[in-house]
């Protein structure tokens, strides 16, 4: 199978390296990257990819339509609405087995996060991977609640965002900046996107979120408060967290230390878990839990992106076996 990654940014470059490294598990024969704008300062990135064996296609020489016609699957890794603009091209190519886009491309396809709505994207052509902070909130709900959320009264999240990826310098802020609530009921896009994702499996998720951006380039964090319709058991909750392979735990309070461990020991310097819950700082009452979790930027989206490819192409049973193999190498349990 031949795959194409459209976009050479923070997500596209890491994704290209990972699918190439795991190409035997993924049953991929060739990995192509489509470079939309040929910028000299990015040549080092491109040389690194080429030296691995990844083939670069330049828009100066080949159109996106021509490139898409020559592959079986496309990882759409552009941002800021470009993926949505490209969708009409992909729709016109019946031979494509699937395409997935990233969080900025809402309504590109069925919204997805690993292990929340797997069955809904099996053999589907268009999928949208939700954002990294949406992963964090959804993973906490998905882990601590029953499948139908009938025991959940409400979930409230305060997302503390880093201003931008450490490799960029365009959106840095000099002070805390509060985000506007987009919905009078749900708040910021994180809750809206979690709610929309749960809708794909017919569940109404009672969630609200707020968002503040801080002058940091390392990690996001989220403060969560879940209240239930029944009495809860602390030990049961800790066991649920432990049993979810996509969630890590930590006893550290400093995101600098967690980020550094990811840089040292994570593949390509990343953490791929959906979130890292601060295990020794949880607050329990008879029917609620409050706490903090750190959220890795883009790493969690990347693991769901690979999982989406597997579900779209191979179906649920085969996808589960293959993603488990990949997760054993990429995911942490304790940080």
N, C-alpha and C positions, 0 to 999 in steps of 0.2 A: 504494500500500500504506500502511496506517495502522499505526503502532507505538505501544506504550505502555511507558513506563519506570516501574516500580513502585519508588519510593524516591528521596528527594532528599537524598542524602548525598555523601560524597567521590567515589564512583563514579558515582552517578546523575546528578548535576548536570553533570559533565564529559561523560559519555556522551550526555546529552540535547543538549548544545551541539554535540558532534561529529556526531551523526547528523543534526542539523538542518543543519549547515554542509555536510555531504556528501550531503544528501538526493537530489540529482539523480543522483549516482553510485550511491547505494543504491536508487534508484527508490522513494523514500518520498514520499508525498503529504502526510501529516500526522503530527506528533509530539506525543504526549500524555504528561504526567507525572502519576502518581497520588500524591497527598499523603495519607498515612495519618493523621497527627496535625497539626492546624493550630496551629502554634506561632508566636507573633508575632515572635520573634527570627529566624525564618527568612524573614520577608517580603521582605527585600532579595534573597535568592537567587531567590525566586519571581518577584519583579518583574523581575529580570534575564532570567529565562527567558521570561517573558511578552513582554517588549520585543523579544526575538529572533523571536517568532512561535510559540513553543511553548505549547500549551494545557494548563492546569492543571486536573486533576480532583480535587476534595476528597472524602475519604471521608465527610464530614458530609452530602454531598448525593447521592453515587452510590456504590453498593457496588463492591467490587473485581470481583465476578462480572459486574455490569452493564457496568463499564468494559472488562473483558476480552472481553465479547461483542461489543463495538463496534470491535475492532481485529483485525489479522491476525497480529501477532507481539508478544511481550512480553519485554522485558529485565527480569528480576527482580533488582533491585538492593538489596533489603533484606538484612539480615544476622542473625546469631545464631539461625538456625533458622526465621525467619519465612518464608523462601522454601519450605522443606520443608512448612510448614503450609499454604501457599497452593497447593501442587501439586495437591491434590484438586480445587480449583476449576478449575484449568487442564485437568485430565484430563476434566472434565465438559463441556468446550467443544470439540466436534470441528472447528469452523471455524478454530481457531488453527493456523497453519502451523508454529509453533515457539515455544519458550520457552528462554531460557538463564538460569542463576543464577550466583552468584559462589562463591568458594572456601569460605566458611563453610557452604555448603549441600551437603555431601558426600552422595552417593547421590541427588541430585536428578535426575541423568541421566548420560549418558556424559561422563566427564571429558575435558577438551580443552585443548590449547594449540596455537596456530598452528604449522603445518608439522610437527607430530609425528604426528597421527592424523587428518588432514583427511578422508580417505575414510570413516572410521567414523561421522561425524556428518552426512553428506550426507542430506538429507530426513528426518532424525530429529527428533522433536518435542521431546525433553527433553535438554538439555546442561548440564553444570556446568563453568564456567571455573575452572581451578585457581588457587591463590593466587599472589601476586607472587613469593615466594621459591621456590615450587615451579617457577614459570616459569624462574627463574634457574638452578636445578640442572638441570632437564630440558633447557634450551637448551644448556648446556655439554656435556652428554652427547650430545645430538642432533647437535651440530656436530662434535665431535671424534672420534666413533666411527662405524663403519660402520652401515648401517641396522639390521642384525640384532643388533648389539652382540656378535657372536661374538669380536671382538678385545678386548673389555673384560673384565678380570679382576675389578676392583671399582672403585667410585666412592665417595668419602667426602667429605662436606660439613660444614663448621661454619658455620652461619648466624648472623651477628651482626646482630640485629634492632634497628631503632630502636623506641622504646617505643610510639609511636603517631603518627598523622598530625599534621603541624604545625598543623592547624586544630582539634585536639581537646586536651583536658586532663584526661581521666578516668583514663588508665592509665599516667601518667608514673611512672617508677621513679627512685629516688635513688641506686641502685648497680646493678652488674651482677647479673642474675638468670638462673640456668641453668634451662632447661626440662627437665621430666621426659621420659625416653625412654618412648614409648608402646609400642614393640615391642622385645623382646629381640634381635631380628635386625636390624631396620632403623633403630631409634632414633625420632626425632621424626616428626611428620606429614609433613614435607617429603619424606623418602625414601619413606614409605608411599604418599604421593600420586603421586610419580613412578613408583613401581613399579606402582601400580594403573592409571595412565594407559598405561604400556607394555603392560600386560596386554590392553588393548583391541585391540592389534595383534598379540597372541600372543607377546610377548617378555618374558622374565624378566630384569628389570634388577637387577644385583647392586649395590645402593646402600645406604649408611648415612648418617645425618645426626644432628647435634647442634645445639643452639640456645641462644644466650645473648642476653638483652635488655639493651640499654645505655641510659643516660640521654641519648638523642638523639632529636630529632624529624625528622631530615632523611632519611637514606637507609639502607636495609639494605646489608649487604655479605656476601659468602660466600667462605670459603677452601675451595678444592677440591683434591682429590688423586685423579687417575685413573691406574690401573695397567693395562697392557695385556699380552696374551699374546704379543706380538711386538715387535720393535724398532720404534721410532717415529722419525719425521723431523721436526725442529723446523720447517723451512721449509714442509713439507706442512701442519702444524698451523696455522701462521700464515696460510696461504692459505685453509684451511677457515674460519677465523674471519672473514677478510676477505670471503669469498664469501657469508656468511650475512647477509642484509639485516636480520634481526631483532636482530643483535648489533652493538654499538658497541665501539670500543676507546678507551683513554685512556692518556696518559703521566702523568696526575695521580695523586697519592696521597691527596689530601684530598677527602673527600666534600662538604665545604662548597663547594669550587670547582665541582665537578660539578653539585651541586644548583643553584647560582647560574646556571650556564650554561643549565640546563633552565628555570629561572624566566625568564631573559632571552629565550631563543630558541625554547623549546618552545611548541607551541600550547596555550593555557590554562595556561602555566607548567609543563608536565609533560614528562617523558621517557617515551617509549612503547616503547623497545627492551626486549627480554627481559632483557638484562643489559649491563653495560659492563665488559669485561675489561681489567685493567691490563696492557697489552701488554708493557711494558718491565720487568716484574717476575715473569716466568714462570720456573719451575725445571724443567729437563728432565734426565732420565737416559735410559738406553738404552730403557727401556720404561715410563716414567711422566712425568706432567706435574703440577706443582703451581702454584697461583697464587691470585690474588684477583680478584674481580669485584664491582662495585657493582650493586645491584638497585633499580630505581625502584619506589616504592610505588604500586601500583594501575595505573600507566600501562601496564605490559605486559599486565595483565589486561584493560584496556579495549580494546587493539588486538585481542586474541584474542576478546573479546566481539563486536566488530563482524565479525570474520572468521567466527565461529560463525554469526551471523545470515545472512551471505552463503552459507555452505555449506548451512545448513538450508533456505534458501529457493530459491537459484538453482543449486545443484549446484557441482561442483568447478571446471569449466572457467571458468564465468562468475565464480565467486567469486575465482579467482586473478587474473583481469584487474582486477576491481574493487578487491581488497585491495592489489594492486600500485600502483594509482593513488593510493590513500589513503596507503600507506606512503611514497611518494616525498615527500609533504608532511610526514609526522609523524615519520619515523625519522631519527636521526643515524647517521653512520658513524664520526666521530671526535669526541671531547669533550675 
